Amino acid sequence: MPEAADRVPGEYVITLRPRASAEAIDTAYGSFGITRLQDLGGGKYLIRLSQDPGLEMVRRAGHASGHVAAAQPNFVYRLDRLDR
């Protein structure tokens, strides 16, 4: 499992099911205080929650909504130099 420093706290990438709209995100996650909603294209959205319940609860809320196909943390990617 990635370290906490490998993800942006409170941010998740949400993948909606086909034909679901961005309003489904508000329905699923509005109670956690959405402070950012960014369309990443292809049915994926970046959200920031002011009251982060943790990944498991984010996944459960998405599944319960019936509109979310997947949820993952917003991982921080670093480029390591190979010529060290």
N, C-alpha and C positions, 0 to 999 in steps of 0.2 A: 504494500500500500504506500502511495506517495506521502512524503512528509508534508506537513501543513504549509511550509514555505514553498512548496511546489505548486500551490494553487492560490488563486486570488480569493481571500476570505469573503464569503457572502455572494460570490458570483457563480453562475451556472450557465451552461450551454444546454438549451432545451430544444429537442427535435420534435416537431409536431407531426401527427399522423396526416396522411393526405386529406385534403379538403378541410382541415381544421384552420381556423383563423387566429390571428394574434389575440383576439378577445378571449380565447381559450386559456391563454396564459394568465390573464387577470382573474379568470374564474378559478383556476387551479392554485394560484400563488398570491392573490391579492391580500389574503389575511396575513401574509408574512411581510407586507410592506414593500412593494416593488418600487425601487428608487431609480432604476434604469431598465429600459427595454430597447434593445438594438436588434434590428433585423439583419441577420448575417447572410440571408439568401438561402434558397433551397429548403425552406421550412425550418431553418435553425434560427434561434434567437439567443442573445446574451441577456441575462437578467441579473440584477443586483437586488438583494433582499436586505432590508434594514434589520429584520428580525430573523436571522439565519437559523433555521431549525436543524441543519445538517443534511448531508446527502441522502441518508435513508428516508427522512421525512419528505424531502423534495421529490424523491422517486415515488414514494407512496401517494403523495398528493397528485402527482402527474398521472399515475396509473388510475387512481380513483376518478379522475376527471374524464377518462376515456379518450382524451384528445392528444395526450403526450406519448410519443413513441419511446423517447429516451431522455435522460437527464444525466449530465456529468459535470464535475467541477470545471471551472475555468482554469485550466492548467497553465502555469508559467513555463514557457519554453526558452531554453538558453542554447545558444550556439557555442559549443566548445571548440577551441582551436585544436587541430590535430597536429600542428607542427611545434608543439611545446618541447 
